[in-house]
């Protein structure tokens, strides 16, 4: 078996690091031809010395000279800036692109990969949230594929393979509920940054951890599922499942429900994406059913989790509405992490930004990028940043 050439965008983040663990467990199957990170030069250098890519990119251009200096003893081309990250997504020798970039910055990279007919292993959910309308035509023209890395979408993807699209009654996305599913709603404004960053199940980066606490993350997953699986939002349901063992489910028209179960370990859905359509032997996420005491499910409280409620609404509207939701959420989360707004204000900032901006139907990339920019400005104003 020849090695598959792979590019990892966002290699120093939590998903990027997990991806490298999977690659190291299957070193005879992959050749890493490029790594890209935002600004963590120390870890990027360590990864480059271990994996020997042809290209290494740091998006923060102020770190380029430091990266060049620390890799001076390596045979590697150092790149800097977002444009170079996008270029790596369409690298001619690469067969697969792992997009683990955080936020809307990953959209252009995802489009570039799919346009060139690559297999896109996608963890950057914002690509499909903001740019969802753009992908179907590109994929049809280029033959590119999207392989979900999110544990929920990986679970849905696997379950959907057991039937035809017209046989699907409902997609059921599970959510842990985060640390505040039973927290008094009237005390949401008192929640501290440290409390919000303490997720009960998953160890993730700060932005996605806050998204999991507000359930904005689940809202993004709902919008992503609409785009990825081409189903109406009315066919999607979210349930709270605190144990995080069932990663999502699909109900078919015969009332059968198929679910994917494992312990919470992102290396399992990453492995599934990297080796699709094959399955390989792995102990990542292995589950001992005899040790399971119980699995519980309950509906989410949409009054408690305003971001999830808004996400269902913008998914129904479509157009640039999801891009506005995503951008406003990014700004609001950053403002909370900086101590500028309260936890309970995150949903309010998103809601007001969505209400105030004009939504464009059938958007182009230019429309989506403009909506993203306007939403960031509006959310920054609402959060008192400008």
Steps between C-alpha positions, in 0.01 A plus 500: 500500500647835397500784748226760465615862482328716760493867606404599856361852544473597866756242608571652843136512616324219686370331182831549322692339786256208510537459123876472537455233769291299253761548227775385735299186578482432125834642387527260208178634343555876474754757390451847649593748228394821680414632846333832580423673829386842611776609738630216721851494357649286776262209440505547122880469500481184710242350263705594193815337637306183570294476180740659245245683280605680185312816606429663837272804527430741785197723441621769742755670275678659797618149597648416158860602576499305827365192322762533225778533756390198702468282189827615341649153545207333321434449130166678502338801330360749752186691400301770680155655479144393432548498122772237535274290722236507226765408242601195703138383493531454125855362495531289185676204661254475791215248479339589832469829689422500872341835584517545877525880487284676761235743380389649169861532382476137391228566240725606212733208567210254488372647174849483348538134598162394363546704181817302428320169553668418831367279775429758772506361854307782664508604864449869421121501528486871420588417138164333448316732738601817317568360154259208484315622187827509302615139540248277313570646154876502563499136609291392204736675259833396655424162652626623837362341816438618855575251778372622839733494800245632753399201711132579448517535123726197474234302686222628272711435191557138603133443587378654174708246309255234620209639297397735221443872547126468429476242780619745767232631735717693743860576591554515876808692616612439857643763734662454840317808623826653618570605858190720540204286395373502861651831607246763616413710195481818707869451590629470142642853509713397800670209323876553491743425220659217703161341564407517133832349390450195721314264264378178667582265211726635225842669520499766229629844412349805676270617218331165442480439877300822545287405198428169672400680819251727315396219260595732213723210399195280463329775305794513261475122465130526410578752226795289384282189481252683276783586260697176523213254472267722292200456729246763617551626854153367588652151476762575766454463874741566788490298821703542818703187575734577794698176474629586149506133399241516221649750255190540284217297348295464185135395506374333182144487368449149642560654848839330536759722667867438424760650733878511522649446846850538640678661791570872439821491295542720194764265361225255401307730259834630373607142423168434324546807280866435418442140394154533337354290342696234689504420870830426674576331828517753782438525874416872489162556667453131578197444720438230762122463496502297823622807690219728379253569778247706304454725201259792538342739249293815548392797287708820526361804680499763225436778752822403674696452177398796284779441247358159408153649450641770271697239304184308411343827385793604278526148357138534387566844347820394323692734270749712691315460833724214620812704414366786711425262788848350483686833483297659779561196718877513441512866602277446804706204623825695459345790694398265781845339516652851518270586790309767304153343513322257730429138414128566477559777245650270235160386374363854513781634281437226243124560500530875450758467223282250312196727542675815379673378185341445159511138384597418140345191339700285255825669606832510316831471687522880489155527663602257774828678573319836511237357736779364719672839510181697573397252770837533672472878502144490631583243768807698606281809535242304702774357722635850563828430322470795260 
